[in-house]
Amino acid sequence: MYKRSLLGCFALLFPALISGAPSSPANPVEKRQDCVFDSALNPSCWDGTHDLSTNWYEEAPNTGVIREYWFEVTNTTLAPDGVERMVLAINGTVPGPTIVADWGDTVVVHVKNSLENNGTSIHFHGIRQNYTNEADGVASITQCPTAPGDSITYTFHASQNGVFGGIQINGPASAPYDEDLGVVVLSDWFHRTTDELYEAAATSGPPTPQTGLINGTGKYGDLGSRFTTVFESGKSYRMRLVNSAIDTHWKFMIDNHTLEVIAADFVPLNPYNATDLSIGIGQRYDIIVRANQAVSDYWLRAIPQITCSTNENTLDIKGIVRYDASSTADPTGEVPAYDDSCTDELMSNLVPFVAIEAGQQSFDDTLTVGLQVVSSQFKWTLNNNTFLSDWGYPSKCLEAQGVATQANTETTAIEQVLDSNDNYSVQQNIVHLDEANVWVHFIIQNPVGLTHPIHLHGHDFWVLAQGTGTYDASVALQTVNAPRRDVAMLPASGYLVIGFYTDNPGVWLMHCHIGWHTSLGFALQLIERPTEIAAITNVDTMNSTCANWNAYALEDSVHQEDSGV
């Protein structure tokens, strides 16, 4: 039996974690009695000890509360935009359950793979996984895929506050609001599965989505329905925007309303106002919208930016904001003027509320992006290497055990000698970060005329510089309270300079968040503080997951075609 890749399983991440309605956790989320937080009156407060000014990289609340969830991954047929197709669902729905917790809680997620013929893993995008690298959920990096019929449990501490997909961690905010509307997830949507589309992406370029979904609902022609929310005049509403697309950069706006931006990628900001918001793939923004317009109906718009994205339905991916819940009328507003671009929000706007200066680097590396054609397939490269890893022998698994194993993949034999850390395959694109608590800088140079959303697992990074042209030493780095986030746009024919602190042992992926590009090799992995990894790894659980996967892969003749992530 032929299995293409885990792209479909990574696509699971977004359906698995993008719902406005939480499933039932073991402990329902309630505001604690000693909590002095009030979203309208005291938004920056929390529990009397921690507040918005707490440096969460150094300390965070520990409530002792466990939020426990059970997810089952299945194949089913649904029609989010009115057109039926096979989907990978969590607990029978797309979007699936939202994980809700308070800042300082511990989250436990049990995942059962009931798919017909695919392995899976769940990556909790935006969670730093501080000293919980084994819960990062990246097949071939931190675990083997979970085989059909098998289960796995992920455990992590909610040391940040914010949202991605359906991970909503309640915490203090930098501006007041009356009601929290939760997540608003923006996703592109195809009428064929990612497995079906991969070959086209590999040989002829990215396929065009048919439409887009807002919180899992959308229209295609006369079919489908629109996401709708109701405002009450005079109130203010928090929305947690998420770009979960595979290949679409969005411009988000609500006609006639100002967006007050209060957080980016879990990092609270000094608030700023905008009429629209540029959201790269994998990025998240928290906004506050005030219901200060005339009682009417208004379009809520997610517009694909044609500078770097295509869509058959560019100007009709819309929801509705109603001031009168009984209204059924479509809004009448025209598309506001906007700048079609695939750039980040201005660095000068993304000012973190907690100011942290980036230190002098002890390690730096320059990474150059490339695009090649190999055997009639596109392959993305970093420093002339197309990333390739092996589902059956993840880097983390062998790093934790300190043993040598040889695995056969489609294109090469990968020998991993992890106790000496010096025999990795070139295609694994390994960067060694052995020293603890030092600053690391990466200069990423992009000679290709296409923007790329760069995502780093395990860390927030400081955006030290970002621009067009070729980076050189004359470019000044912003080290004083630079924007901090985990996804930033690498400009077309430009550069991105990021820095972070080596305070989190593990094997971490850095990659382009365009799904097709990752699957075609645009990635590398960082092995950070390797001598500490074994002590924070449950090797028995990892070995069990890998044994089950490898037995399934052998029996069903699983064939890995893509990069492994």
C-alpha positions as CSV (number, residue, x, y, z in Angstrom):
1,M,0.0,0.0,0.0
2,Y,1.3,3.4,-0.9
3,K,1.3,6.3,1.6
4,R,2.6,9.6,0.4
5,S,3.7,11.5,3.4
6,L,2.8,13.1,6.7
7,L,1.7,16.4,5.1
8,G,-1.9,15.3,5.7
9,C,-1.0,14.6,9.3
10,F,0.5,18.0,9.8
11,A,-2.6,19.4,8.2
12,L,-4.3,17.7,11.1
13,L,-2.7,20.2,13.4
14,F,-5.0,23.0,12.2
15,P,-8.3,21.1,12.1
16,A,-7.4,19.5,15.3
17,L,-6.9,22.8,17.1
18,I,-9.2,25.3,15.4
19,S,-12.6,25.6,17.0
20,G,-14.5,28.3,18.8
21,A,-16.2,25.7,21.0
22,P,-14.1,23.9,23.6
23,S,-14.4,20.2,24.3
24,S,-15.0,19.1,27.9
25,P,-11.8,19.1,29.9
26,A,-11.4,17.2,33.1
27,N,-11.4,20.5,35.0
28,P,-13.7,23.2,33.5
29,V,-11.9,26.5,33.3
30,E,-13.1,28.9,36.0
31,K,-11.7,32.3,37.2
32,R,-10.0,31.5,40.5
33,Q,-11.4,33.3,43.6
34,D,-8.1,35.0,44.4
35,C,-7.7,36.3,40.9
36,V,-7.7,40.1,40.6
37,F,-7.8,40.0,36.8
38,D,-10.8,41.9,35.2
39,S,-10.7,42.3,31.5
40,A,-12.5,45.6,31.6
41,L,-11.1,47.1,34.8
42,N,-7.7,45.4,35.5
43,P,-6.6,43.7,32.3
44,S,-2.9,43.7,33.1
45,C,-3.4,42.0,36.5
46,W,-3.6,38.3,37.1
47,D,-3.2,36.4,40.4
48,G,-1.7,39.0,42.8
49,T,1.8,37.6,42.2
50,H,2.1,37.5,38.4
51,D,0.9,40.1,36.0
52,L,1.5,41.4,32.5
53,S,4.9,42.7,33.4
54,T,6.1,39.2,34.5
55,N,9.0,38.0,32.4
56,W,7.5,34.6,31.5
57,Y,10.8,33.3,30.1
58,E,12.1,33.3,33.7
59,E,9.0,32.6,35.7
60,A,5.4,31.8,35.3
61,P,2.5,30.8,37.6
62,N,2.1,27.2,38.5
63,T,-1.6,26.7,39.5
64,G,-1.4,22.9,40.0
65,V,-4.5,22.6,37.8
66,I,-4.5,19.9,35.1
67,R,-6.6,20.5,31.9
68,E,-7.0,17.1,30.3
69,Y,-8.3,16.4,26.8
70,W,-9.0,13.4,24.6
71,F,-8.7,13.6,20.8
72,E,-9.5,10.9,18.3
73,V,-8.3,11.5,14.7
74,T,-10.6,9.9,12.1
75,N,-11.4,10.0,8.4
76,T,-14.8,11.4,7.6
77,T,-16.7,13.4,4.9
78,L,-17.7,17.0,5.6
79,A,-18.6,20.1,3.6
80,P,-17.2,23.2,5.4
81,D,-17.9,25.4,2.3
82,G,-20.9,23.4,1.0
83,V,-18.7,21.1,-1.1
84,E,-18.2,17.6,0.3
85,R,-14.7,16.1,0.6
86,M,-12.8,13.7,2.7
87,V,-11.3,15.4,5.8
88,L,-9.2,14.4,8.7
89,A,-11.3,15.2,11.7
90,I,-10.8,15.5,15.5
91,N,-13.6,14.1,17.5
92,G,-15.7,14.0,14.4
93,T,-15.5,17.7,13.5
94,V,-13.5,20.2,11.5
95,P,-12.6,22.5,13.2
96,G,-12.0,20.2,16.2
97,P,-12.0,21.0,19.9
98,T,-10.4,24.1,21.4
99,I,-7.9,23.6,24.2
100,V,-8.7,26.1,27.0
101,A,-6.5,26.7,30.0
102,D,-5.4,29.4,32.4
103,W,-1.9,30.8,32.5
104,G,0.1,28.4,34.7
105,D,-2.1,25.3,34.2
106,T,-0.7,22.0,33.0
107,V,-2.3,20.7,29.8
108,V,-2.5,16.9,29.0
109,V,-3.8,15.8,25.6
110,H,-4.4,12.2,24.8
111,V,-4.5,11.5,21.0
112,K,-5.8,8.3,19.5
113,N,-5.1,7.7,15.8
114,S,-8.1,6.1,14.2
115,L,-7.2,7.1,10.6
116,E,-7.6,4.4,7.9
117,N,-4.1,4.6,6.5
118,N,-1.9,7.5,7.8
119,G,0.4,8.1,10.7
120,T,-0.1,11.3,12.7
121,S,1.3,13.7,15.2
122,I,0.1,16.9,16.9
123,H,2.3,20.0,17.1
124,F,1.1,22.6,19.5
125,H,2.1,25.6,17.5
126,G,3.1,28.6,19.5
127,I,3.8,26.7,22.7
128,R,7.5,27.0,23.6
129,Q,7.5,23.5,25.2
130,N,10.0,24.8,27.8
131,Y,11.9,21.6,28.9
132,T,9.1,19.5,27.3
133,N,10.7,18.9,23.9
134,E,9.1,15.5,23.7
135,A,5.7,17.2,23.6
136,D,6.5,19.2,20.5
137,G,4.9,16.6,18.3
138,V,7.1,16.8,15.1
139,A,7.3,13.4,13.4
140,S,10.9,12.5,12.4
141,I,12.3,15.1,14.8
142,T,10.9,14.6,18.3
143,Q,8.9,11.4,17.8
144,C,7.9,8.7,15.3
145,P,4.4,9.1,13.8
146,T,1.6,7.6,15.9
147,A,0.5,4.6,13.9
148,P,-3.2,3.9,13.1
149,G,-4.7,2.2,16.1
150,D,-2.0,3.6,18.5
151,S,-2.3,6.5,21.0
152,I,0.1,9.0,22.5
153,T,-0.1,11.6,25.3
154,Y,1.3,15.1,25.2
155,T,1.9,17.1,28.5
156,F,3.1,20.7,28.7
157,H,2.9,23.7,31.0
158,A,0.9,26.8,29.9
159,S,3.7,29.2,30.7
160,Q,2.6,31.7,28.1
161,N,-0.8,33.3,27.5
162,G,-2.4,33.7,24.2
163,V,-3.7,31.5,21.4
164,F,-3.0,29.5,18.3
165,G,-5.7,27.5,16.5
166,G,-7.8,26.3,19.3
167,I,-5.2,26.7,22.1
168,Q,-6.5,29.5,24.2
169,I,-4.5,30.3,27.4
170,N,-6.3,32.9,29.4
171,G,-4.0,35.6,31.0
172,P,-3.5,39.3,31.4
173,A,-3.8,41.8,28.5
174,S,-2.4,45.1,27.6
175,A,-5.7,46.9,27.0
176,P,-9.2,46.5,28.5
177,Y,-12.1,44.7,26.8
178,D,-15.6,43.6,27.8
179,E,-15.9,40.1,26.1
180,D,-13.5,37.5,24.7
181,L,-14.9,36.0,21.5
182,G,-12.1,33.5,21.4
183,V,-10.3,32.3,18.3
184,V,-11.0,33.4,14.7
185,V,-9.2,31.0,12.5
186,L,-8.4,31.9,8.9
187,S,-7.7,28.9,6.6
188,D,-7.4,28.4,2.9
189,W,-9.5,25.5,1.6
190,F,-9.1,23.0,-1.3
191,H,-11.7,20.6,-2.7
192,R,-9.0,17.9,-2.9
193,T,-6.9,16.5,-0.1
194,T,-3.3,17.5,0.5
195,D,-2.1,14.1,-0.4
196,E,-3.8,14.5,-3.8
197,L,-2.4,18.0,-4.3
198,Y,1.2,17.2,-3.2
199,E,2.3,15.9,-6.6
200,A,1.1,19.1,-8.3
201,A,2.9,21.2,-5.7
202,A,6.1,19.2,-6.2
203,T,6.1,19.3,-10.0
204,S,4.2,22.3,-11.2
205,G,4.0,24.7,-8.3
206,P,1.6,25.5,-5.5
207,P,-2.1,24.5,-6.3
208,T,-4.8,27.2,-6.0
209,P,-7.3,27.0,-3.2
210,Q,-10.9,27.1,-4.1
211,T,-11.9,29.3,-1.2
212,G,-11.2,30.1,2.4
213,L,-12.8,29.4,5.8
214,I,-13.4,31.6,8.8
215,N,-13.6,29.4,11.9
216,G,-14.3,26.4,9.7
217,T,-17.1,27.8,7.6
218,G,-17.3,29.5,4.3
219,K,-19.0,29.8,0.9
220,Y,-18.2,28.5,-2.5
221,G,-20.6,30.1,-5.0
222,D,-24.1,29.7,-3.7
223,L,-23.1,26.9,-1.4
224,G,-22.1,27.0,2.3
225,S,-22.6,29.7,4.9
226,R,-20.8,32.5,6.5
227,F,-19.2,32.9,10.0
228,T,-21.3,35.4,12.0
229,T,-20.8,37.1,15.3
230,V,-22.9,39.7,17.1
231,F,-21.8,42.9,18.7
232,E,-23.6,44.9,21.3
233,S,-23.3,48.7,20.9
234,G,-20.9,50.2,23.3
235,K,-19.0,47.0,24.2
236,S,-15.5,46.0,23.2
237,Y,-14.5,42.5,22.0
238,R,-11.3,40.6,22.1
239,M,-10.6,38.4,19.0
240,R,-7.7,36.0,18.7
241,L,-6.8,35.8,15.0
242,V,-4.9,32.8,13.6
243,N,-3.6,32.2,10.2
244,S,-3.7,28.4,9.8
245,A,-3.5,28.4,6.0
246,I,-1.2,26.1,4.1
247,D,-0.2,28.7,1.5
248,T,-2.2,32.0,2.0
249,H,-1.1,35.3,3.5
250,W,-4.2,37.2,4.7
251,K,-5.2,40.8,5.1
252,F,-7.8,41.0,7.9
253,M,-10.3,43.8,8.4
254,I,-13.8,44.6,9.6
255,D,-15.5,47.3,7.6
256,N,-15.7,50.7,9.4
257,H,-14.0,49.4,12.5
258,T,-10.6,50.0,14.0
259,L,-8.5,47.1,15.2
260,E,-6.6,47.6,18.4
261,V,-3.7,45.2,18.3
262,I,-2.6,43.9,21.7
263,A,-0.5,40.7,21.1
264,A,1.5,38.9,18.4
265,D,2.4,35.2,18.6
266,F,1.6,35.1,22.4
267,V,3.7,38.2,23.1
268,P,1.7,41.1,24.6
269,L,2.3,44.4,22.8
270,N,2.0,48.1,23.6
271,P,-1.3,48.5,21.9
272,Y,-1.5,50.1,18.5
273,N,-4.4,50.8,16.1
274,A,-4.9,49.6,12.5
275,T,-7.6,49.5,9.9
276,D,-6.3,46.1,8.6
277,L,-3.8,43.5,9.7
278,S,-1.2,41.6,7.6
279,I,-1.1,38.0,8.9
280,G,1.5,35.6,7.6
281,I,1.0,31.8,7.7
282,G,1.3,30.5,11.3
283,Q,1.1,34.0,12.8
284,R,-1.4,35.0,15.5
285,Y,-2.6,38.4,16.6
286,D,-4.9,39.4,19.4
287,I,-7.1,42.4,18.7
288,I,-9.8,44.4,20.4
289,V,-12.7,45.8,18.4
290,R,-15.1,48.4,19.8
291,A,-18.7,48.3,18.8
292,N,-19.0,52.0,18.1
293,Q,-20.6,52.1,14.7
294,A,-24.3,52.5,13.7
295,V,-26.5,49.5,14.2
296,S,-26.1,47.6,11.0
297,D,-24.3,44.6,9.4
298,Y,-20.6,44.8,8.5
299,W,-18.3,42.5,6.5
300,L,-15.5,40.8,8.3
301,R,-12.9,40.1,5.6
302,A,-10.0,37.8,5.1
303,I,-8.4,38.7,1.8
304,P,-5.7,36.5,0.2
305,Q,-2.7,38.7,-0.8
306,I,-2.2,38.0,-4.5
307,T,1.4,39.2,-4.3
308,C,2.2,35.8,-2.8
309,S,-1.1,33.9,-2.7
310,T,-3.8,32.7,-5.1
311,N,-7.4,31.8,-4.6
312,E,-10.5,31.2,-6.8
313,N,-12.6,33.3,-4.3
314,T,-10.3,36.2,-3.4
315,L,-12.9,38.8,-2.4
316,D,-15.6,36.5,-1.0
317,I,-13.9,35.0,2.0
318,K,-16.0,36.9,4.5
319,G,-17.9,36.7,7.7
320,I,-20.5,39.1,9.1
321,V,-20.6,41.3,12.2
322,R,-24.2,42.0,13.2
323,Y,-25.3,44.7,15.7
324,D,-28.8,43.1,15.6
325,A,-28.9,39.4,16.2
326,S,-32.2,39.1,14.4
327,S,-30.8,40.5,11.1
328,T,-30.4,38.2,8.1
329,A,-29.3,40.8,5.6
330,D,-25.9,40.7,3.9
331,P,-23.8,43.8,4.5
332,T,-23.6,46.3,1.7
333,G,-20.1,47.7,2.2
334,E,-17.6,47.8,-0.6
335,V,-14.1,46.5,-0.2
336,P,-12.0,49.2,1.6
337,A,-8.7,50.3,0.0
338,Y,-5.8,48.2,1.2
339,D,-2.2,47.6,0.2
340,D,-1.8,44.1,-1.3
341,S,1.5,42.9,0.2
342,C,3.0,39.9,2.0
343,T,5.0,41.8,4.5
344,D,4.9,41.8,8.3
345,E,3.4,44.5,10.3
346,L,5.9,47.3,10.8
347,M,8.6,46.4,13.4
348,S,8.0,49.9,14.9
349,N,4.4,48.8,15.8
350,L,5.3,45.4,17.3
351,V,6.7,46.7,20.6
352,P,6.6,44.1,23.4
353,F,5.0,45.2,26.6
354,V,7.8,43.4,28.6
355,A,11.0,45.0,27.3
356,I,13.9,42.5,27.0
357,E,17.1,43.5,25.3
358,A,18.8,41.0,23.0
359,G,22.4,40.2,24.1
360,Q,25.6,39.9,22.2
361,Q,25.7,36.7,20.1
362,S,28.1,33.9,21.0
363,F,27.1,32.0,17.8
364,D,25.9,33.2,14.4
365,D,25.2,31.6,11.1
366,T,24.2,32.8,7.7
367,L,21.5,30.7,5.9
368,T,20.8,31.2,2.2
369,V,17.5,30.1,0.6
370,G,17.5,28.3,-2.7
371,L,15.2,26.6,-5.2
372,Q,16.3,23.7,-7.3
373,V,14.7,21.2,-9.7
374,V,15.7,17.6,-9.0
375,S,14.2,14.7,-11.0
376,S,11.5,17.0,-12.3
377,Q,10.5,18.0,-8.8
378,F,11.0,21.4,-7.0
379,K,13.2,21.2,-4.0
380,W,13.8,24.1,-1.5
381,T,17.2,24.4,0.1
382,L,18.9,26.1,3.0
383,N,22.7,26.5,2.3
384,N,22.3,24.2,-0.8
385,N,20.8,21.4,1.4
386,T,17.3,20.0,0.9
387,F,16.1,18.8,4.3
388,L,15.3,15.1,4.7
389,S,14.6,13.2,7.9
390,D,13.3,9.7,8.6
391,W,9.9,9.1,10.2
392,G,11.1,5.8,11.7
393,Y,14.3,7.2,13.4
394,P,13.6,10.7,14.7
395,S,16.6,12.8,15.7
396,K,15.2,13.3,19.2
397,C,14.7,9.6,19.8
398,L,18.3,8.7,19.0
399,E,19.7,11.8,20.6
400,A,18.1,10.8,23.9
401,Q,19.4,7.2,23.7
402,G,22.9,8.1,22.4
403,V,23.0,5.1,20.0
404,A,23.8,4.7,16.4
405,T,21.1,3.5,13.9
406,Q,21.0,3.4,10.2
407,A,17.7,4.0,8.4
408,N,16.8,3.6,4.7
409,T,14.8,6.4,3.1
410,E,13.8,6.9,-0.5
411,T,16.9,8.8,-1.5
412,T,19.7,8.0,1.0
413,A,20.9,6.0,3.8
414,I,21.0,8.1,6.9
415,E,23.5,7.2,9.6
416,Q,23.0,8.9,12.9
417,V,25.7,8.6,15.5
418,L,24.3,10.7,18.3
419,D,26.5,10.1,21.2
420,S,29.3,12.0,19.4
421,N,27.0,14.2,17.4
422,D,29.2,14.3,14.3
423,N,27.8,11.8,11.8
424,Y,24.6,13.3,10.7
425,S,23.6,13.2,7.1
426,V,24.1,16.5,5.3
427,Q,20.4,16.4,4.3
428,Q,19.3,16.5,7.9
429,N,20.5,20.1,8.0
430,I,21.7,20.0,11.6
431,V,22.9,23.0,13.5
432,H,24.6,22.2,16.8
433,L,24.0,24.6,19.8
434,D,25.9,23.0,22.6
435,E,26.4,25.9,24.9
436,A,23.7,26.9,27.4
437,N,22.4,30.4,28.0
438,V,24.1,32.2,25.2
439,W,22.7,34.3,22.4
440,V,22.4,32.9,18.9
441,H,21.9,34.9,15.7
442,F,20.7,33.6,12.3
443,I,21.0,35.7,9.2
444,I,18.6,34.3,6.6
445,Q,19.2,35.6,3.1
446,N,16.5,35.1,0.4
447,P,17.6,35.7,-3.2
448,V,14.3,34.3,-4.4
449,G,11.5,36.7,-5.3
450,L,9.0,35.2,-2.9
451,T,8.3,35.8,0.8
452,H,8.5,33.0,3.3
453,P,7.1,32.8,6.9
454,I,9.9,31.5,9.0
455,H,8.9,29.6,12.1
456,L,11.1,28.4,15.0
457,H,10.0,25.7,17.4
458,G,11.0,25.8,21.1
459,H,11.6,29.6,21.3
460,D,10.4,33.1,20.7
461,F,13.0,34.9,18.7
462,W,13.9,38.6,18.5
463,V,13.5,40.2,15.1
464,L,16.7,42.0,14.9
465,A,16.5,43.2,11.2
466,Q,14.3,42.7,8.3
467,G,14.5,44.2,4.8
468,T,15.1,43.9,1.1
469,G,18.4,43.5,-0.7
470,T,21.5,41.8,0.7
471,Y,22.3,41.9,4.4
472,D,25.7,43.2,5.4
473,A,27.4,44.6,8.4
474,S,26.2,48.1,7.7
475,V,22.7,47.0,8.6
476,A,21.9,48.1,12.2
477,L,20.4,45.4,14.4
478,Q,17.6,46.4,16.7
479,T,18.5,44.9,20.0
480,V,16.6,47.1,22.4
481,N,13.1,45.7,22.8
482,A,12.9,44.3,19.3
483,P,9.7,42.5,18.2
484,R,9.6,39.0,19.7
485,R,7.6,36.2,18.1
486,D,7.9,32.7,16.6
487,V,6.9,33.4,13.0
488,A,8.3,36.3,10.9
489,M,8.3,37.1,7.2
490,L,11.5,36.6,5.3
491,P,11.0,39.3,2.6
492,A,11.2,38.5,-1.1
493,S,14.8,39.2,-2.4
494,G,15.6,40.2,1.1
495,Y,16.8,39.1,4.6
496,L,15.7,38.4,8.1
497,V,18.0,38.4,11.1
498,I,16.7,36.7,14.3
499,G,18.2,36.0,17.7
500,F,17.3,33.9,20.6
501,Y,18.7,32.6,23.9
502,T,19.7,28.9,24.3
503,D,17.6,28.3,27.4
504,N,15.5,25.3,26.2
505,P,17.2,21.9,25.6
506,G,15.9,19.8,22.8
507,V,15.8,19.1,19.1
508,W,13.9,22.0,17.4
509,L,12.7,22.5,13.9
510,M,13.1,25.8,12.0
511,H,11.2,25.9,8.7
512,C,9.2,27.9,6.2
513,H,5.5,27.7,7.2
514,I,4.2,27.4,3.7
515,G,3.2,23.7,3.9
516,W,4.4,22.8,0.4
517,H,7.8,24.4,1.0
518,T,8.4,22.5,4.2
519,S,7.4,19.2,2.6
520,L,9.8,20.0,-0.3
521,G,12.8,20.5,2.0
522,F,12.8,24.1,3.4
523,A,13.8,23.3,6.9
524,L,16.6,22.6,9.3
525,Q,16.9,21.3,12.9
526,L,18.7,22.7,15.9
527,I,20.1,20.4,18.5
528,E,20.3,22.5,21.6
529,R,22.2,21.5,24.7
530,P,22.4,17.8,23.7
531,T,23.9,16.5,26.9
532,E,20.7,17.5,28.8
533,I,18.2,15.9,26.4
534,A,18.2,12.4,27.8
535,A,17.2,13.6,31.3
536,I,14.0,15.3,30.1
537,T,12.9,12.5,27.7
538,N,10.7,9.4,28.4
539,V,12.7,7.0,26.2
540,D,10.4,4.1,26.9
541,T,7.3,6.0,25.5
542,M,9.3,7.1,22.5
543,N,10.6,3.6,21.8
544,S,7.1,2.2,22.0
545,T,5.7,4.8,19.6
546,C,8.5,4.1,17.1
547,A,8.2,0.3,17.4
548,N,4.5,0.5,16.7
549,W,5.0,2.9,13.8
550,N,7.9,0.8,12.2
551,A,5.8,-2.4,12.5
552,Y,2.9,-0.7,10.8
553,A,5.1,0.9,8.1
554,L,6.7,-2.5,7.3
555,E,3.4,-4.3,7.1
556,D,1.7,-1.7,5.0
557,S,4.7,-0.8,2.8
558,V,4.7,2.8,3.8
559,H,6.7,4.9,1.4
560,Q,8.0,8.3,2.5
561,E,8.0,10.7,-0.4
562,D,8.5,14.2,1.2
563,S,11.0,15.7,3.6
564,G,9.6,14.0,6.6
565,V,8.0,17.1,8.2
